[in-house]
Amino acid sequence: MTDGYDCYQNALAERMNGILKNEYLLIKPKNLEEAKEMVKQSIDIYNQRRPHTALKYKTPDEVHRAF
């Protein structure tokens, strides 16, 4: 999941996996293509519509565009 041996990167990846499983992927996909589409939609929601408390209730996209 990460590009090196940094344990903090792995923690971020595991957090995202947990969020995907517990908040977005609540139904079992019928096949791999449906699973891929569900993950893509979930990540889009997470980045574009879900406000984050650590980002002062902004979305990751809003914060990224501000730079």
C-alpha positions as CSV (number, residue, x, y, z in Angstrom):
1,M,0.0,0.0,0.0
2,T,2.9,2.4,0.5
3,D,6.0,3.3,-1.4
4,G,8.6,2.5,1.2
5,Y,9.2,1.4,4.7
6,D,7.5,4.3,6.5
7,C,5.1,2.9,9.1
8,Y,3.1,6.1,9.2
9,Q,2.2,5.7,5.5
10,N,0.9,2.2,6.2
11,A,-1.2,3.6,9.0
12,L,-2.8,6.1,6.6
13,A,-3.5,3.4,4.1
14,E,-5.1,1.2,6.8
15,R,-7.2,4.1,8.0
16,M,-8.5,4.6,4.5
17,N,-9.2,0.9,4.1
18,G,-11.2,0.9,7.3
19,I,-13.2,3.9,6.3
20,L,-14.0,2.3,2.9
21,K,-15.2,-0.9,4.6
22,N,-17.1,0.6,7.5
23,E,-18.7,3.7,5.9
24,Y,-19.0,3.1,2.1
25,L,-18.8,-0.5,1.0
26,L,-21.8,-1.7,2.9
27,I,-23.1,-4.1,0.3
28,K,-21.2,-7.0,-1.3
29,P,-20.4,-6.3,-5.0
30,K,-21.6,-8.9,-7.5
31,N,-18.3,-9.0,-9.4
32,L,-14.9,-7.3,-9.7
33,E,-16.0,-4.6,-12.0
34,E,-18.8,-3.6,-9.6
35,A,-16.3,-3.6,-6.8
36,K,-13.9,-1.3,-8.7
37,E,-16.7,1.1,-9.4
38,M,-17.9,1.1,-5.8
39,V,-14.3,1.9,-4.6
40,K,-14.0,4.7,-7.1
41,Q,-17.3,6.2,-6.1
42,S,-16.4,5.9,-2.4
43,I,-13.0,7.6,-2.9
44,D,-14.7,10.4,-4.9
45,I,-17.2,11.0,-2.1
46,Y,-14.4,10.9,0.5
47,N,-12.3,13.4,-1.3
48,Q,-15.0,15.7,-2.8
49,R,-18.0,15.7,-0.5
50,R,-17.0,14.4,3.0
51,P,-15.9,17.2,5.3
52,H,-13.1,16.2,7.7
53,T,-12.7,17.5,11.2
54,A,-8.9,17.5,10.9
55,L,-9.3,19.8,7.9
56,K,-11.6,22.2,9.8
57,Y,-14.7,20.7,8.1
58,K,-13.4,21.1,4.6
59,T,-13.0,18.3,2.0
60,P,-9.5,17.1,1.0
61,D,-10.1,18.6,-2.5
62,E,-10.9,22.0,-1.0
63,V,-7.7,22.0,1.0
64,H,-5.6,20.7,-1.9
65,R,-7.0,23.4,-4.3
66,A,-6.1,26.1,-1.7
67,F,-2.4,25.4,-2.3
